[in-house]
Amino acid sequence: MCHALLQDPKFFRLLLRADQELALEAKALGCSCGGVLHRANYPRKPRACPNEIRADFEWRHSFCCNRCRRRTTSLSVCFLGRRVYLGLAVVLMSARHAGQTSAAAELAGLLKVPVRTLERWRHWWRDVFPQSLLWQAACARFMPPVAIDHCPAALLERFAGNAESALLRLLVFLSPLTVKAVTFNEGR
């Protein structure tokens, strides 16, 4: 079952490798000004991560241009934006919470996810995610249409393969949501 992946260190290591590959791709693209990107990772305090590999998730891949100083943060399958919980937990716990089962409550207690947090995630899936540029661009590709009221579970069902590969594909699909283009006007 998918929720078992929340305690599988091998799956977390797979996510780390995917993030490292995404970071290498971002670095290879370089900066739009032509400058060289140098590593400028920033710290994270991940939640819903097995203790034995928590240290591996305490940094988010990011780069800084040697010329214009613009920051470039790579896509991520580990982190879903600025949330402190790993993207894996946000997806799986939201899917479980939608069903309001006792297993979902037990898992939330095990991972120490407050009910209010689960409700915020459900709100995000139901009201914010459908308005995102990613969903607006991709929703027509799913036939029959995904029942947005049942996301992320309904979305996860659309990705083929066993639980591990389907979840990884969903996290890759969501990865554009993990970065936000930021431009600083410094009067130049």
C-alpha positions as CSV (number, residue, x, y, z in Angstrom):
1,M,0.0,0.0,0.0
2,C,1.2,3.6,-0.7
3,H,1.3,4.7,2.9
4,A,3.9,2.1,3.6
5,L,6.3,4.1,1.5
6,L,6.2,6.8,4.2
7,Q,8.4,4.5,6.3
8,D,10.5,3.0,3.5
9,P,14.1,4.4,3.6
10,K,14.7,2.9,0.1
11,F,11.9,5.0,-1.4
12,F,13.2,8.1,0.3
13,R,16.7,7.4,-1.2
14,L,15.1,7.1,-4.6
15,L,13.5,10.6,-4.1
16,L,16.9,12.0,-3.1
17,R,18.5,10.6,-6.3
18,A,15.7,12.1,-8.4
19,D,16.2,15.5,-6.7
20,Q,20.0,15.3,-7.3
21,E,19.3,14.6,-11.0
22,L,16.9,17.6,-11.2
23,A,19.6,19.8,-9.5
24,L,22.2,18.7,-12.0
25,E,19.8,19.6,-14.9
26,A,19.2,23.0,-13.4
27,K,22.9,23.6,-13.0
28,A,23.7,22.5,-16.5
29,L,21.2,25.0,-17.9
30,G,23.2,27.8,-16.2
31,C,21.9,31.3,-15.6
32,S,20.0,33.3,-18.1
33,C,22.7,36.0,-17.9
34,G,25.3,33.5,-19.0
35,G,26.9,33.2,-15.6
36,V,28.0,30.1,-13.8
37,L,25.8,28.6,-11.1
38,H,27.4,27.7,-7.8
39,R,25.8,25.6,-5.1
40,A,23.9,27.6,-2.6
41,N,21.7,25.0,-0.9
42,Y,19.5,26.2,1.9
43,P,18.5,24.4,5.1
44,R,15.2,22.6,5.6
45,K,13.6,21.0,8.7
46,P,11.8,18.1,7.1
47,R,8.9,16.4,8.8
48,A,7.4,12.9,8.0
49,C,10.9,11.6,7.3
50,P,12.4,8.4,8.8
51,N,14.9,9.3,11.4
52,E,17.8,7.3,9.9
53,I,17.8,9.4,6.7
54,R,16.5,12.8,8.1
55,A,20.0,14.4,7.7
56,D,19.9,13.7,3.9
57,F,16.7,15.9,3.7
58,E,18.0,18.8,5.7
59,W,19.1,20.7,2.5
60,R,17.2,21.9,-0.5
61,H,19.2,22.0,-3.8
62,S,19.7,25.6,-5.0
63,F,22.2,27.6,-6.9
64,C,23.4,31.2,-7.1
65,C,24.8,32.9,-10.2
66,N,28.4,34.1,-10.0
67,R,27.6,37.1,-12.2
68,C,24.2,38.5,-11.4
69,R,23.7,36.7,-8.0
70,R,20.2,35.5,-9.1
71,R,19.1,32.3,-7.2
72,T,18.0,29.2,-9.2
73,T,16.2,26.6,-7.2
74,S,15.8,23.3,-9.0
75,L,12.6,21.3,-9.3
76,S,12.1,18.8,-6.4
77,V,10.2,15.6,-5.8
78,C,11.1,15.7,-2.1
79,F,9.7,19.1,-1.2
80,L,6.3,20.5,-2.3
81,G,7.0,24.2,-2.2
82,R,7.8,25.7,1.2
83,R,5.9,23.1,3.2
84,V,7.8,21.6,6.1
85,Y,6.3,18.2,5.4
86,L,7.9,16.2,2.6
87,G,5.8,16.2,-0.6
88,L,5.3,12.4,-0.3
89,A,3.6,13.0,3.1
90,V,1.4,15.8,1.7
91,V,0.2,13.7,-1.1
92,L,-0.4,10.5,0.8
93,M,-1.8,12.0,3.9
94,S,-4.2,14.2,1.9
95,A,-5.4,11.2,0.0
96,R,-5.9,9.2,3.2
97,H,-7.5,12.2,5.0
98,A,-10.1,12.5,2.2
99,G,-11.4,9.1,3.1
100,Q,-11.6,10.0,6.9
101,T,-10.7,6.4,7.8
102,S,-9.4,5.3,11.1
103,A,-6.2,4.2,9.3
104,A,-5.8,7.8,8.2
105,A,-6.1,9.0,11.8
106,E,-3.7,6.4,13.0
107,L,-1.1,7.4,10.3
108,A,-1.6,11.1,11.1
109,G,-0.9,10.3,14.7
110,L,2.2,8.3,13.9
111,L,3.6,11.1,11.7
112,K,2.4,13.8,14.1
113,V,0.4,15.7,11.5
114,P,-2.2,17.9,13.2
115,V,-5.8,17.7,11.9
116,R,-5.7,21.4,11.1
117,T,-2.7,20.8,8.8
118,L,-4.5,18.0,7.1
119,E,-7.5,20.3,6.6
120,R,-5.2,23.0,5.0
121,W,-3.8,20.4,2.7
122,R,-7.3,19.3,1.7
123,H,-8.2,22.9,1.0
124,W,-5.1,23.3,-1.1
125,W,-6.0,20.3,-3.2
126,R,-9.6,21.2,-3.5
127,D,-9.4,25.0,-4.1
128,V,-5.8,26.2,-4.8
129,F,-4.4,23.3,-6.9
130,P,-7.1,23.5,-9.5
131,Q,-6.3,27.1,-10.1
132,S,-2.5,26.5,-10.5
133,L,-1.0,27.0,-14.0
134,L,0.3,23.4,-13.9
135,W,-3.2,22.0,-13.5
136,Q,-4.8,24.5,-15.9
137,A,-2.2,23.3,-18.5
138,A,-2.4,19.6,-17.8
139,C,-6.0,18.8,-16.7
140,A,-7.3,18.2,-20.3
141,R,-4.7,15.5,-20.8
142,F,-6.5,13.2,-18.3
143,M,-9.4,11.4,-19.9
144,P,-11.8,10.9,-18.3
145,P,-11.4,14.1,-16.3
146,V,-9.9,13.8,-12.8
147,A,-12.4,14.4,-10.0
148,I,-10.8,17.3,-8.4
149,D,-12.8,16.7,-5.2
150,H,-11.0,13.4,-4.8
151,C,-7.4,14.7,-5.4
152,P,-4.7,13.7,-4.8
153,A,-6.0,10.1,-4.7
154,A,-7.9,10.5,-8.0
155,L,-4.8,11.9,-9.6
156,L,-2.5,9.2,-8.2
157,E,-4.8,6.6,-9.8
158,R,-4.0,8.0,-13.2
159,F,-0.3,7.2,-13.0
160,A,0.5,3.7,-14.1
161,G,2.7,1.1,-12.4
162,N,3.0,-0.2,-8.8
163,A,2.5,2.1,-5.8
164,E,6.1,3.2,-5.8
165,S,6.4,4.1,-9.5
166,A,2.9,5.7,-9.6
167,L,3.8,7.9,-6.6
168,L,7.1,8.9,-8.1
169,R,5.5,9.8,-11.4
170,L,2.9,11.9,-9.5
171,L,5.7,13.7,-7.6
172,V,7.5,14.4,-10.8
173,F,4.3,15.7,-12.3
174,L,3.9,18.1,-9.3
175,S,7.6,19.2,-9.4
176,P,6.9,22.4,-11.3
177,L,4.9,23.6,-8.2
178,T,8.0,23.3,-6.1
179,V,9.7,26.4,-7.5
180,K,8.6,29.9,-7.9
181,A,10.3,32.3,-10.3
182,V,11.5,35.3,-8.2
183,T,12.8,38.5,-9.8
184,F,14.3,41.2,-7.6
185,N,14.3,44.7,-8.9
186,E,17.5,46.3,-7.7
187,G,17.3,49.4,-9.8
188,R,19.6,48.2,-12.5
